Amino acid sequence: MAVTISIGSGKGGTGKTMILCNLALLLAKKGLKVCLVDLDIGGADAHLLFGLFEPKFSLTDFLTRRVESMDDALHTFYSFNGLQLLPGTGSTLQTANMTYQEKQRLLKGLSSLDADVVLIDVGAGTSYHSLDFFMYADVQICVTMPEPTSIMDFYNFLQLATIRKVLGSFLSNSQVSLLLKKQNFSSLSDVFALAENTEEGAREKAQQALHGFNPLLIINRNTENGKVNKAKLKKLVAKYLGIDIPSLGEIPEDLAINEALRAYMPVCELLPDAPSAVALMNIADKVEKIIELFQHYSNQPDIIERD
């Protein structure tokens, strides 16, 4: 079974697609069978970073059943160590108004992919599609930049993701679930309070749903004059969201990334000695170890419980 890793952010322009494309290539170079799935609905462009301008098939073809199997819509980059890509789709009524059944078919297709690791690029922001695709994965990665607005968007994204996680912990036909789904929440504490008022012990159950949810943090475009106070951010998230956000790494501001984007190539391939490429390689080493742990424990259900 493939290990699934999603990457999300609270706003566009954080570089999450660039990061994921480079990670996909680096993991493929390590000998892993990698499939990159672009679920950035309306803003899909991962294929461009590999110089693929007109994919033969895309996510739309799978959703419209032009192809029945997700495997039939995959593009294989033989020049990039056999990396496979499911190109995304632009803003269409088919994708923007994806039904529950279509979303379930999509997720089922993801689970059937023949790969060691499936990397999922979800859309920026806090739409239901983005949050659901983000939470679907075994491992979640968040990307932010050292700017106040980016940090605020990141925190908002993370808060809504935890709310979505908590709401999904209750049976769909339970009294708590029926009540919670009728509300719009802006904070996790509101969810806990209403759940407990509805059913005694619901707060504890909701808090338990967050156990094991520890999204990994990548800070992109880091500079000496604009560093994130990671300790303060971790403390804030732990206090108000009740989760930990381990650091996966920092990527420095680097003109080499712009050069690679203009060349339609991952920076790790075009300029492997660039500071950003070295940082991405270090992150890929950590991700490889995480994948190995999941692969090891996936055959021991009594030790680890997968969502």
Rosetta blueprint (number, residue, H / E / L):
1 M L
2 A L
3 V E
4 T E
5 I E
6 S E
7 I E
8 G E
9 S L
10 G L
11 K L
12 G L
13 G L
14 T L
15 G L
16 K H
17 T H
18 M H
19 I H
20 L H
21 C H
22 N H
23 L H
24 A H
25 L H
26 L H
27 L H
28 A H
29 K H
30 K L
31 G L
32 L L
33 K L
34 V E
35 C E
36 L E
37 V E
38 D E
39 L E
40 D L
41 I L
42 G L
43 G L
44 A L
45 D L
46 A H
47 H H
48 L H
49 L H
50 F H
51 G L
52 L L
53 F L
54 E L
55 P L
56 K L
57 F L
58 S L
59 L H
60 T H
61 D H
62 F H
63 L H
64 T L
65 R L
66 R L
67 V L
68 E L
69 S L
70 M H
71 D H
72 D H
73 A H
74 L L
75 H E
76 T E
77 F E
78 Y H
79 S H
80 F H
81 N L
82 G L
83 L E
84 Q E
85 L E
86 L E
87 P L
88 G L
89 T L
90 G L
91 S L
92 T L
93 L H
94 Q H
95 T H
96 A H
97 N L
98 M L
99 T L
100 Y H
101 Q H
102 E H
103 K H
104 Q H
105 R H
106 L H
107 L H
108 K H
109 G H
110 L H
111 S H
112 S L
113 L L
114 D L
115 A L
116 D L
117 V E
118 V E
119 L E
120 I E
121 D E
122 V E
123 G L
124 A L
125 G L
126 T L
127 S L
128 Y H
129 H H
130 S H
131 L H
132 D H
133 F H
134 F H
135 M H
136 Y H
137 A L
138 D L
139 V E
140 Q E
141 I E
142 C E
143 V E
144 T E
145 M L
146 P L
147 E L
148 P H
149 T H
150 S H
151 I H
152 M H
153 D H
154 F H
155 Y H
156 N H
157 F H
158 L H
159 Q H
160 L H
161 A H
162 T H
163 I H
164 R H
165 K H
166 V H
167 L H
168 G L
169 S L
170 F L
171 L L
172 S L
173 N L
174 S L
175 Q H
176 V H
177 S H
178 L H
179 L H
180 L H
181 K L
182 K L
183 Q L
184 N L
185 F L
186 S L
187 S L
188 L H
189 S H
190 D H
191 V H
192 F H
193 A H
194 L H
195 A H
196 E H
197 N H
198 T H
199 E L
200 E L
201 G L
202 A H
203 R H
204 E H
205 K H
206 A H
207 Q H
208 Q H
209 A L
210 L L
211 H L
212 G L
213 F L
214 N L
215 P L
216 L E
217 L E
218 I E
219 I E
220 N E
221 R E
222 N E
223 T L
224 E L
225 N L
226 G L
227 K L
228 V L
229 N L
230 K H
231 A H
232 K H
233 L H
234 K H
235 K H
236 L H
237 V H
238 A H
239 K H
240 Y H
241 L H
242 G L
243 I L
244 D L
245 I L
246 P L
247 S E
248 L E
249 G E
250 E E
251 I E
252 P E
253 E L
254 D L
255 L H
256 A H
257 I H
258 N H
259 E H
260 A H
261 L H
262 R H
263 A L
264 Y L
265 M L
266 P L
267 V H
268 C H
269 E H
270 L H
271 L L
272 P L
273 D L
274 A L
275 P H
276 S H
277 A H
278 V H
279 A H
280 L H
281 M H
282 N H
283 I H
284 A H
285 D H
286 K H
287 V H
288 E H
289 K H
290 I H
291 I H
292 E H
293 L H
294 F H
295 Q H
296 H H
297 Y H
298 S L
299 N L
300 Q L
301 P L
302 D L
303 I L
304 I L
305 E L
306 R L
307 D L
